[in-house]
Amino acid sequence: MTQLHPVSTPRPQSAFTRVCALTEIPDGLGVCALVGGQQVAVFRVGERVFALGNRDPFTGANVMSRGLTGSYGERLKVASPLLKHGFDLETGVSLDKPEVALPVYPLRLEGGEVWIGLPD
């Protein structure tokens, strides 16, 4: 008998999970995806895509995907929708308290699809 596994089955750390088409993420906004049991905030700024942890480390709420994107000098950032703390989209580091950071998830784009992996 063949056993089928649902798409949400946890995968090895090196595996990537398709989360959506790039066109499903409006420019300048984020969406939330569940990858390996973790909530991931996925942002699109132009043709660039970023994947960070969805949990705001200052409040503990899973809201980062609802944050506003913008810039901080030359750096792209997302501001938490609750207390407005800013985080670097590339590194996840807080712009207000550098000792605090969001996890950064590896991602890749293939054929217009967004794929997210688990951090090492």
N, C-alpha and C positions, 0 to 999 in steps of 0.2 A: 504494500500500500504506500502511495506517495503521500508525504506529509508536507503541507503548504505552510509557509511561515508568513505572518502579516508583515507589512512594510515597517511597522513600528518596532519590530524585534530589535533589541540592542545589537549593534554591530561592533566589530573590532575597531580599535582606535584609529587605525590607518584607513578605514572605510569612510566614504562620503555618502551623504544622504541627499537626494534631490528634494529641495524645499519648495521651489516655485519657478515660474518663468520670470526672467528679468523684467519683462513688460508688466508683470503683476505688482511690481513695487513702484509706486509713483515717485518721480524724481523729487529728492529732498525729504522723503518720508521713510518710515520703517514699517516692517511687519514682524510678527513673532512666529517662530517655528519651533517645533519640538524635535530635537535631535539627540538621540541616545538618552532620552529621559530628561534632557536639559532644555530649559527655555532659552532660545537664542533670538536676540534682536538683530534683524538684518536690514541694513540701510543702503539706499541707492542715492548717490550724489553724482549726477551726470551719468557717465558710463562706469563709474567706480562703485564697488559694492564692498560693504564692511559687515562683519559678523561679531557681535559682542554679547556678553551675558545680559539677559533681560532683567536681572534683579538689581535694583538700585541699592548699592551698599550703604547708603546713608539712611534709607527708610526701611529697607527690607522688602519693599513692594516690587512686584514683577511688572514694571511699567516702562522700562527704557525704550521699548519699541515705539512708544507713543511720544518720545522726545522730539525736540525740534533740532534740526541740523543747521549748521552755520559754520562760521570760521572764527578762529582765534589767531590773529596774525596770519601766518602762512599755513596753519594747521586746520584741518577740518575737525569739527566737534559735533557732539550731540549734547543737548541740555536735558536733564531729567525733567519730566513734566511736573514733578511735585515740588522740589526745593530748588530747582534750576541749577544744580551743580553741573558743570561742564566736564565732558570726558573726550579725550582725543580719540577719533574714530579709528586710527591706525594702531595705536598702542593700548587703548583702553584706560590709560592713566588719567586720573582726576586732574583737572586744570586748577582746582581749588586746593586740593590736598594730595600732592604727588605720591604719598605713601599708600593711597587708596587707588585701586584699579578694578576695572571690569575684566573678566576673562575674555580673551580674544580667540575666536574660532577660525581654523583654517577654512578657506573657501576656494572654489574654482568656478569658472563659467565655462560651460560647454554647450555649444549650439543654442545659445540664448537661454539656457537653464542655469539656475543657481544651485550649487551643491555645497553642503557644509559638512566638515569633519569635526571630530572631537579633538580638543587640545591635547598635546602630549603631556 
